[in-house]
Amino acid sequence: MTPVARFRTVVLDCPDPHALARFYARVLGGTPVEEEPEWVVLHVPGGPRLAFQQAPGYSPPEWPRADHGSQQFHLDLDAGSTWAELDAAQEAVLALGARPLDLDDQDGKRDFRVYADPAGHPFCLCRIERT
């Protein structure tokens, strides 16, 4: 089937697009580029574009919720294939200003951890087994 469109960018609303773009540049690589004072784009090496849009009156999503104020989506980020890599990625994102939302692994089988970026958007660091 011929696609109607091509995927271009994930856009995150936030109170400070420059600060959030810098956070994700430190996590994923790339250099933020201001296209307008309220619009900053990050070209992630080997990945999609992320854009950050200033949203006056921004209110962060609440995780986990299914009603008003709930998350609309979240980002899954590949943190490596080992638990040591996942632990190191966790230390790095926390040092950059992320906030833990759900680190609980009661059954010992969960291969992801949930955080909020500095503007409150949920994202997961995932351990991806390589085959």
Disulfide bonds with the S-S distance in Angstrom:
none
